[in-house]
Each structure stands twice: as C-alpha cells, then as structure tokens.
Amino acid sequence: MHKEILRSIENIEIYPIISLLIFVLFFLGMFIWVIKVDKGYVDHMRGMPFSDEPKNKRSHENE
C-alpha cells in the first residue's frame, strides 16, 4: 500500500537526492569549519568544563 502511494507522487525521486545533498553539504561544512577554526577557541572550549567561571551572569542559578 505504501509503495503504491509513493509511486503515485510525481517527481518523488528528487527527495532522496536533495536529502543526501543536504547531508553531505552539512558534514562538508562542518569538516571545513573544524579545519579552519582558531586553535585558541578550541583550547578555550576544551577548558570550559573544568573552569570555575560562571557561564552566564543572568543565569537562574545566581539569583
């Protein structure tokens, strides 16, 4: 039944191509960002879980 419904939709074959293209472009973009990101930013983010600095001064935890 589901196959017949999908076969009746015109131009349905373009949707898997579009979704694959979005998937590949997203991960390609992330890969390029990882290569080009500033190393100081990476070191700062790496140390964040161990720092005692408050994340946000307006946080509900500080009230």
C-alpha positions as CSV (number, residue, x, y, z in Angstrom):
1,M,0.0,0.0,0.0
2,H,2.7,2.5,1.0
3,K,4.7,1.7,-2.2
4,E,1.7,2.5,-4.3
5,I,1.2,5.8,-2.6
6,L,4.8,6.8,-3.1
7,R,4.7,5.7,-6.7
8,S,1.7,7.9,-7.4
9,I,3.6,11.1,-6.3
10,E,5.2,12.9,-9.2
11,N,8.9,13.7,-9.0
12,I,9.3,11.8,-5.7
13,E,12.8,10.6,-6.9
14,I,14.2,14.1,-6.3
15,Y,13.7,14.0,-2.5
16,P,16.3,11.4,-1.7
17,I,18.8,13.3,-3.8
18,I,18.0,16.5,-2.0
19,S,18.3,14.9,1.4
20,L,21.6,13.3,0.5
21,L,22.9,16.6,-0.8
22,I,21.9,18.4,2.4
23,F,23.6,15.7,4.5
24,V,26.8,15.8,2.5
25,L,26.9,19.6,2.4
26,F,26.4,19.9,6.2
27,F,29.2,17.5,7.1
28,L,31.5,19.0,4.5
29,G,30.8,22.4,6.0
30,M,31.5,21.1,9.5
31,F,34.7,19.5,8.3
32,I,35.9,22.8,6.7
33,W,34.9,24.6,9.9
34,V,37.0,22.2,12.0
35,I,40.0,22.6,9.8
36,K,39.8,26.4,9.8
37,V,38.7,27.1,13.4
38,D,41.1,29.1,15.6
39,K,43.1,26.9,17.9
40,G,42.7,29.4,20.7
41,Y,39.0,28.9,20.5
42,V,39.4,25.2,20.7
43,D,41.7,25.5,23.7
44,H,39.2,27.8,25.4
45,M,36.3,25.4,24.8
46,R,38.3,22.4,25.9
47,G,39.0,24.1,29.3
48,M,35.4,25.2,29.9
49,P,34.1,22.2,31.8
50,F,37.0,22.4,34.2
51,S,36.9,26.2,34.8
52,D,35.1,27.7,37.8
53,E,33.9,30.7,35.8
54,P,30.1,31.3,35.7
55,K,28.7,30.6,32.3
56,N,26.1,33.5,32.3
57,K,25.7,36.2,34.9
58,R,22.0,36.3,34.3
59,S,21.6,32.6,35.0
60,H,18.8,31.4,37.3
61,E,21.5,29.7,39.4
62,N,22.9,33.1,40.5
63,E,19.7,34.5,41.8
